[in-house]
Amino acid sequence: MKKRTRGRELALQLLYQLDLRGDEILEEVDAYLREEENDRESRDFAKKILLGVHEVRAELDKTIQSVAQNWDIARMAVIDRNVLRLASWELLHCDDIPPKVAINEAIELGKRYSTQNSGAFINGILDKIKSRHAKDGAAGPEPTKSEPTEA
């Protein structure tokens, strides 16, 4: 498994705990990551995602809610909600990650940890966020085939 893919997986696990248990888990993050993963890059990426999402969670939830027609974010499955937060943070705050990569990784996380239908749901929401972000002029160009697809 690629290092950033593993980092996203760990971040999702931590975001899930944060959603259910609250900020108390922030004190346990380093110990949890050391216990679960030997690779430092994966641990560092997971922590970067967790802290990034935590810092702008209200903004992310507002963005997700604005494109999730007929879905209240509080009623979404916990995994789906946190996959959307993770990927939305990557789309909106990580210029070094191509949008296609952020979306594809999120779809795979949804399929792996939620339901088979989660992939389509996640894809639909993130595609709308990506499109809206591009209209605002903040999104960069799509990567070409010669550029790496893993970020």
C-alpha positions as CSV (number, residue, x, y, z in Angstrom):
1,M,0.0,0.0,0.0
2,K,1.3,3.5,-0.9
3,K,2.3,5.7,2.0
4,R,-0.2,8.4,1.4
5,T,-3.0,5.9,0.8
6,R,-2.1,4.3,4.2
7,G,-2.0,7.8,5.8
8,R,-5.5,8.5,4.5
9,E,-6.7,5.3,5.9
10,L,-5.2,6.1,9.4
11,A,-6.6,9.6,9.2
12,L,-10.1,8.3,8.5
13,Q,-9.8,6.1,11.5
14,L,-8.8,9.1,13.6
15,L,-11.5,11.3,12.1
16,Y,-14.1,8.6,12.9
17,Q,-12.9,8.6,16.6
18,L,-12.9,12.4,16.7
19,D,-16.4,12.5,15.4
20,L,-17.7,10.1,18.0
21,R,-15.5,10.9,21.0
22,G,-14.6,14.5,20.5
23,D,-11.3,16.4,21.0
24,E,-10.1,14.1,23.8
25,I,-8.6,11.8,21.1
26,L,-6.2,14.6,20.0
27,E,-4.1,13.7,23.1
28,E,-3.9,10.1,22.0
29,V,-3.0,10.7,18.3
30,D,0.7,10.2,18.4
31,A,0.5,7.0,20.5
32,Y,-2.2,5.6,18.3
33,L,-0.2,6.3,15.1
34,R,3.0,4.8,16.5
35,E,1.1,1.7,17.5
36,E,-0.7,1.3,14.2
37,E,2.0,2.2,11.6
38,N,5.7,1.8,11.5
39,D,6.2,4.2,8.5
40,R,6.9,7.7,9.6
41,E,5.7,9.3,6.3
42,S,2.3,7.6,6.6
43,R,2.0,8.7,10.2
44,D,2.9,12.2,9.5
45,F,0.5,12.4,6.5
46,A,-2.3,11.0,8.7
47,K,-1.7,13.6,11.4
48,K,-1.5,16.4,8.9
49,I,-4.9,15.4,7.5
50,L,-6.4,15.0,11.0
51,L,-5.2,18.4,12.2
52,G,-6.1,20.1,8.9
53,V,-9.6,18.7,8.9
54,H,-10.1,19.5,12.6
55,E,-9.0,23.1,12.1
56,V,-11.5,23.9,9.3
57,R,-14.2,21.3,10.1
58,A,-17.0,23.9,10.2
59,E,-16.0,25.2,6.8
60,L,-15.8,21.7,5.3
61,D,-19.2,20.8,6.7
62,K,-20.7,23.9,5.3
63,T,-19.2,23.2,1.9
64,I,-20.3,19.6,1.9
65,Q,-23.8,20.6,3.1
66,S,-24.1,23.2,0.3
67,V,-23.7,20.5,-2.4
68,A,-25.4,17.5,-0.7
69,Q,-28.9,18.0,-1.9
70,N,-31.5,16.3,0.4
71,W,-28.8,15.2,2.7
72,D,-28.2,16.6,6.2
73,I,-24.5,16.1,7.1
74,A,-25.4,15.0,10.6
75,R,-27.5,12.2,9.2
76,M,-24.9,10.9,6.8
77,A,-23.1,7.7,7.8
78,V,-20.2,8.5,10.0
79,I,-17.6,6.9,7.7
80,D,-19.1,8.7,4.6
81,R,-19.1,12.0,6.4
82,N,-15.5,11.7,7.4
83,V,-14.3,10.5,4.0
84,L,-16.0,13.6,2.6
85,R,-14.3,15.9,5.1
86,L,-10.9,14.3,4.4
87,A,-11.2,14.6,0.6
88,S,-12.8,18.0,0.8
89,W,-9.9,19.2,2.8
90,E,-7.5,17.8,0.2
91,L,-9.5,19.4,-2.6
92,L,-9.7,22.8,-0.9
93,H,-6.4,23.1,1.0
94,C,-3.8,20.8,-0.6
95,D,-2.4,22.3,-3.9
96,D,0.1,19.4,-4.1
97,I,-2.6,16.8,-4.4
98,P,-4.4,16.5,-7.8
99,P,-8.2,16.6,-7.5
100,K,-8.5,13.3,-9.3
101,V,-6.3,11.6,-6.8
102,A,-8.2,13.1,-3.8
103,I,-11.5,11.9,-5.3
104,N,-10.3,8.5,-6.3
105,E,-8.7,7.8,-2.9
106,A,-11.9,8.9,-1.2
107,I,-14.1,6.6,-3.3
108,E,-11.9,3.7,-2.5
109,L,-12.0,4.5,1.3
110,G,-15.7,4.7,1.1
111,K,-16.0,1.3,-0.7
112,R,-13.5,-0.3,1.7
113,Y,-14.9,1.0,5.0
114,S,-18.5,1.8,4.3
115,T,-20.8,0.3,1.6
116,Q,-20.4,-0.4,-2.1
117,N,-22.9,2.4,-2.7
118,S,-20.8,4.9,-0.7
119,G,-18.4,5.2,-3.6
120,A,-21.0,6.7,-5.9
121,F,-22.4,9.0,-3.2
122,I,-18.9,10.2,-2.3
123,N,-18.0,10.7,-5.9
124,G,-21.1,12.8,-6.6
125,I,-20.5,15.1,-3.6
126,L,-16.8,15.6,-4.3
127,D,-17.3,16.2,-8.0
128,K,-19.7,19.0,-7.1
129,I,-17.2,20.5,-4.7
130,K,-14.4,20.2,-7.2
131,S,-16.5,21.9,-9.9
132,R,-17.6,24.7,-7.6
133,H,-14.0,25.2,-6.4
134,A,-12.8,25.4,-10.1
135,K,-15.5,28.0,-10.8
136,D,-14.1,30.1,-8.0
137,G,-10.7,30.0,-9.9
138,A,-8.9,28.3,-7.0
139,A,-8.4,24.9,-8.6
140,G,-5.3,24.2,-10.7
141,P,-5.3,22.4,-14.0
142,E,-6.0,18.7,-14.2
143,P,-2.8,16.6,-14.2
144,T,-1.6,15.3,-17.6
145,K,-0.9,11.6,-18.2
146,S,2.8,12.3,-17.8
147,E,2.3,13.6,-14.3
148,P,2.2,11.2,-11.3
149,T,-1.3,10.2,-10.2
150,E,-0.4,9.3,-6.6
151,A,0.0,12.2,-4.3
